[in-house]
Amino acid sequence: MNSDQHILVTGGAGYIGAHTVVELLSAGYKVTVVDTLERSEYRMIEGIESITGIRVDFHKIDCLDFVALDTLFAANDFSAVIHFAAYKSVNESVVKPLEYYNNNLGSLLSVLEVMKKHHVQDIIFSSSCTVYGQPDQIQVDESAPFKTAESPYGSTKQLCEHILKDVATDGFRVISLRYFNPIGAHPSAMIGELPIGVPNNLVPYVTQTAAGVRDKLTVFGNDYNTLDGSCVRDFIHVSDVASAHVKAIDYLNQQQKGNLFDAYNLGTGQGVSVLQLVKKFIEVTGVKLPYTIGSRRPGDVEKVYADPSKINKAFGWSTTYDLGQSLIHAWQWEKKIRNLKGI
Ligand code: UFG
């Protein structure tokens, strides 16, 4: 049991945050969640409580609000922070770059300031494979350089990593987890992804189409240099992403005190094309999924998937769900939130 350790999770009502809170509570950690609920819903907190049977210590706090964070830190003895709170839409970041820089950089700086003031050293940061831009190596490892980011959102993730690397010399111990494509939902269907408006991401679009909310899926391009012409990605179950955060905390606990910055890819290591995913969804759910081939989406990388050997070795972590299970869980969640029965 790790009940003597108290973890602050920012953005803990969000998609990956909520799944991570479930894994932390299940591993015996004490958890406090802060979230603005600006882009998430309180029902995620209720879902966490239903799964774990544990009441969540939740505070509606914006990480930009240093005073509110300061008060929270003064009242609690946090041993580490997992920082998810950020805006994450690639498209929106192109339209509202200033909001993305303000929110994503500002909230990290505020969290680091309050941690420093209260002598909390350990932080796990929610990064993205977008930091690599279009990497030279398709199966990318952590030594790949940061190329020009594809969007202001991508730039914020690169800049946050630069900030974290710099502050690591100032008493922090940092682990940055570079997510590939998290998909799926908790196997209980109590928590999952809640996209705002028309989804940009593939799997929510697939499940909404299967549910009849969208007419058809458009596959963005079938003329790429890939096995079937569609883009290739590394789709990873969100609960596997979540469990890696618990392993990261465990890992920090085993290290000597002292400065640390390390970044890890968080993916399966398997490249899957968009069309392969679509066919897999139809196969495992038995549901109709109308789709058409459209033109390429600007800014899309042709193919990228993780070399996860660094995280596999360091944390003793590996994935437990395959693509079919991830898609079944995504579909069960979609059916639950739409009240669909019998399909
Ligand atoms: N796609 C479609 N149709 C859709 C939606 C997506 O064909 O309706 C395709 C995309 O063109 C892409 C693939 O499905 O080839 C995956 O697209 P997503 O939008 O689901 O994911 P991305 O790989 O574009 O983006 C993800 C994260 C970002 C992160 C990026 C880094 O969502 O946060 O990886 O590469 F920045």
Residues whose N, C-alpha, C, O or C-beta is under 5 A from the ligand:
A	BS01	UFG	K88 S128 C129 T130 F180 N200 N201 L202 V203 Y205 T218 V219 F220 C231 V274 R297 D300
